[in-house]
């Protein structure tokens, strides 16, 4: 039954992550889940079928959210890259090079 508790905690953390709007908090919930997942990976776990269905649904929702976040990050990176390239392309050119100015003390 310990496996059932771990799976329930994973589902709970997944639900919390999905309801979170802050990216950092979303990631922290997923990281917390990682430790629990490591405990059951590779083991034959025995949990109720209904729990497995809920877990699968949550995992699909998490995957969809991660794909959305990936697209958003790539879009942000592309925008930054374009702005940076635009700034590099702009360089003011004057018809004459700057002339040194010599000021003498008057009077």
Beta strands, then each sheet from edge to edge (+ up, - down):
end
